[in-house]
Amino acid sequence: MASETTAPPPPASLKRIVAASLIGTTIEWYDFFLYGSAAALVFNTLFFPDSDPLVGTLLSFLTYAVGFAARPLGALVFGHYGDRLGRKKLLVLSLLLMGGATFAIGLLPTHATIGTAAPVLLTVLRLVQGFALGGEWGGAVLLVSEHGDARRRGFWASWPQTGAPAGQLLATGVLSLLTALLSDAAFGSWGWRIPFLLSGVLVIVGLWIRLSVDESPVFKQALAQAEARKAARSGDAEKLPLVAVLRHHWRDVLVAMGARMAENISYYVITAFILVYATTSAGVSKQVALNAVLIASAVHFAVIPAWGALSDRIGRRPVYLVGAVGVGLWMFPFFSLIDTGGFGNLIIAVTVGLVLHGAMYAPQAAFFSEMFATRMRYSGASIGAQFASVAAGAPAPLIATALLSDYGSSTPIALYVVAASLLTVVAVAAAKETRHRDLSDVTPAAGPDRATAPAADARTP
């Protein structure tokens, strides 16, 4: 089913679409990661002041994990309407929800002011953040994947993925600047609010850019075909996207979930838990730990498009497997370098970890997009990605902190990441290569098992 939509769009148009997705995902991840960093640094004392410091950190990370619990619900709701109404409308809504919740956290009274209501309100706003992010990722990567040049889809689709390190870079940079300029008392009293309130300005910029792009041509073609089929069947209703995903793509959903285990767990151990481990076990200051993550995030941002381009040349699976195996092997040197307490070693530990993580994260956008049919692609990619986050990223800082508390050693934490890497290797090894798939060929009418060549040869199991 060849289509004109497979032709590359004008370079200027594609760059504008990539910029809109990148800026939007950067703001969304800034908001999400800002909470994670604040949970490690100040939320334990501001919202759980009666607890032991490490217990307070655990409770703080528990509210952090709640955001992940809401992401599958966001994936279901945004995926459903994104497959029915289009990618663009839902991306605007996700940005408004995320930015509004983050801005509200900056205005939130602490435990000292309103007592137990403070952590309750914090948890509710974290749920809104998670719900919004659950819908953001799928729409952002699909908007680029479905607009982009099929021959360089891995490269172009990896750019929205750089929103994660860009958001981490922005969040960590703002926190690092504030902790350097303010005393601990000033930062704990009011300084921590500034990065959350800045989200309001960032959302206005993101909306202005995101509203300027057009809907995906692949989606518009698929929608027109669906309407034509509906008319030919005298108004028979089209199956719900979720039902279609579970019927035609359940194996792809499982592959996507397995593929995310090492990617998600390793990322939050490397970027969030390190702020706890380095400051409590290695005797490193908050400022030094934040600066190491800041430098490593800049490198992470730079290598993601390179890994995406490599996946266009040798395939999604080989690049993904390099990252999964590499991050598992790196965990023991990672903690050994941190234990030295040296700033240079800390930078090496985090940077190498994030470079290896990028080998999984970069091809992920194109890989997941290519697994699913157009009219169920938002639902399928979002469900596979976000349901895995509940079992992977959500409890990762909690589990790592609990293991450190129980054993007083980094070895169980390293083994935890190694186990996740093994799960990802199995999932990706079970998949088939997808990089030659023409997204416009994969439609609900044909079904994923009957897609025309060359898509059928690249079909995942």
C-alpha positions, -999 to 999 in steps of 0.1 A, spaced: 0 0 0 25 26 -11 15 61 -4 26 97 -11 29 101 27 61 81 26 79 108 7 101 130 29 86 163 39 104 196 31 134 199 54 122 232 69 88 216 77 104 185 93 128 206 113 99 227 127 80 195 136 111 181 153 116 214 172 80 214 184 83 179 197 117 185 212 107 216 230 75 201 243 92 169 256 120 190 271 94 210 292 75 179 301 106 161 313 119 192 330 88 192 351 89 155 358 127 153 366 125 185 387 103 166 411 126 137 412 156 159 421 136 178 447 124 146 462 160 135 467 172 169 480 145 187 500 110 171 499 120 147 527 123 175 552 96 198 538 68 173 536 79 144 559 98 162 587 90 138 615 107 108 598 143 95 600 163 112 572 166 80 551 129 70 558 119 106 548 138 101 516 119 68 510 86 85 516 96 113 493 105 88 466 71 71 472 53 103 461 78 104 432 67 68 423 30 78 423 36 98 392 46 66 374 15 49 386 -6 75 367 13 71 335 -5 40 323 -38 57 327 -25 87 308 -13 63 281 -48 47 278 -67 80 277 -43 100 255 -37 69 233 -74 64 227 -81 100 218 -48 104 200 -57 75 177 -92 89 172 -87 127 170 -50 131 161 -16 136 178 -14 174 179 -46 181 200 -36 157 227 0 170 228 -13 205 236 -35 191 264 -6 171 279 16 202 280 -11 223 298 -17 196 324 20 190 332 29 227 333 -1 235 355 6 208 380 43 218 382 35 255 387 10 245 415 37 225 433 58 257 434 29 274 453 22 244 476 23 250 514 46 226 533 40 203 563 50 231 586 21 252 573 -8 229 568 3 196 583 -6 162 566 -26 180 539 7 191 523 20 156 513 -16 147 502 -17 177 479 18 170 467 8 134 458 -23 146 439 -2 170 418 23 143 412 -6 121 398 -15 149 374 21 151 362 23 113 356 -10 113 338 1 140 315 35 125 308 19 91 301 2 107 271 31 130 260 57 106 250 38 86 225 23 116 207 56 134 205 76 106 190 48 96 166 44 131 153 80 130 142 81 94 131 50 98 109 63 130 93 99 120 88 120 105 61 117 67 64 153 62 56 164 84 86 135 77 109 157 65 137 177 97 136 147 121 134 126 102 159 155 102 184 153 140 187 122 140 209 140 115 230 167 142 237 140 160 255 147 137 285 183 147 289 175 183 280 148 184 306 172 167 331 199 192 321 175 222 326 161 209 359 195 199 373 211 231 360 185 254 377 188 234 410 225 235 408 226 272 403 202 278 432 221 256 456 253 274 446 238 309 451 216 302 482 223 290 516 208 256 526 183 275 548 172 298 520 170 270 495 149 249 519 127 279 528 118 294 494 145 287 468 132 253 459 100 269 446 117 289 419 123 260 394 87 249 397 73 284 391 95 288 360 75 260 344 47 285 337 69 305 314 83 274 297 47 261 290 38 294 272 68 291 249 61 254 243 24 260 234 33 287 210 56 264 191 35 233 194 4 250 180 23 260 149 27 225 135 3 204 114 -11 170 121 7 138 109 0 131 72 1 94 79 -26 97 106 -47 119 83 -45 93 55 -54 65 79 -83 85 93 -97 91 58 -93 54 50 -111 44 82 -140 68 74 -143 53 40 -144 18 53 -170 28 79 -192 43 52 -188 12 31 -199 -10 60 -230 12 64 -218 29 96 -203 -1 114 -182 12 143 -144 9 142 -129 -12 170 -116 8 200 -78 13 196 -71 -5 229 -91 -35 218 -73 -36 185 -39 -33 202 -47 -63 225 -60 -83 195 -33 -76 169 -3 -64 188 -2 -80 223 32 -96 216 46 -62 205 33 -46 237 52 -73 258 83 -67 237 81 -30 243 76 -35 281 105 -58 283 127 -35 263 120 -7 287 131 -25 319 169 -19 317 164 15 300 140 28 326 156 13 358 192 22 349 182 58 341 166 65 374 194 48 393 220 68 374 203 102 376 180 102 407 193 76 431 228 89 427 218 121 445 211 99 475 240 75 472 267 100 465 257 123 493 251 96 520 275 68 512 303 86 494 303 118 513 299 140 482 281 173 486 248 180 469 264 206 446 291 181 434 265 154 427 242 178 408 272 191 387 282 156 377 246 148 365 246 181 348 277 174 328 267 138 320 232 150 308 249 173 283 268 144 268 237 122 269 219 148 249 246 148 222 249 111 218 212 102 214 209 114 178 242 96 170 228 63 183 195 70 164 214 75 132 234 43 138 201 24 142 192 36 107 223 19 93 225 -14 113 190 -17 128 172 -9 160 179 -42 177 217 -43 175 220 -8 189 194 -15 216 213 -47 227 246 -28 230 229 -5 255 212 -32 275 243 -53 278 266 -23 284 246 -8 312 244 -41 330 282 -45 328 288 -9 338 269 -10 372 298 -24 393 324 1 380 297 28 383 294 24 420 331 18 425 339 51 409 314 70 430 328 54 462 361 72 456 343 105 462 363 122 434 345 146 411 362 134 380 354 98 388 318 108 395 315 124 361 330 93 344 306 70 362 274 90 353 285 99 318 294 64 306 262 51 322 241 77 303 259 71 270 251 34 273 215 43 283 213 64 251 219 33 230 186 20 243 167 53 244 176 66 210 162 38 188 133 33 211 111 59 195 113 45 160 114 9 172 81 13 191 65 34 164 72 7 138 56 -20 158 20 -8 156 -6 0 130 -14 37 124 -49 38 139 -37 21 171 -1 33 171 -5 60 198 -23 35 220 2 7 214 34 26 218 21 45 248 8 14 266 40 -6 259 62 23 272 41 35 301 29 3 316 65 -8 318 74 24 338 52 12 367 74 -19 372 106 -3 361 112 35 367 86 40 394 101 18 421 137 20 410 148 48 434 127 32 461 142 -2 456 177 12 454 173 32 485 157 3 504 186 -20 493 211 6 505 193 9 538 191 -29 544 225 -40 532 247 -8 534 263 -18 501 260 -10 464 263 -46 453 226 -55 456 217 -24 436 241 -33 409 226 -68 407 192 -53 405 202 -33 373 219 -64 359 186 -84 363 168 -57 345 194 -58 317 189 -95 313 151 -90 309 156 -64 282 181 -85 263 156 -114 262 128 -91 250 148 -73 223 163 -106 211 128 -120 207 118 -91 185 123 -89 147 140 -59 130 116 -31 121 137 -4 105 125 -11 69 88 -7 77 69 19 58 45 33 85 19 42 59 17 5 49 7 -6 83 -31 0 87 -59 -16 107 -74 -29 75 -44 -49 66 -35 -58 102 1 -62 115 2 -98 103 -8 -90 68 11 -58 61 24 -55 26 61 -58 17 86 -47 28 68 -42 61 58 -78 66 94 -89 65 103 -65 93 73 -74 115 79 -79 151 65 -111 166 
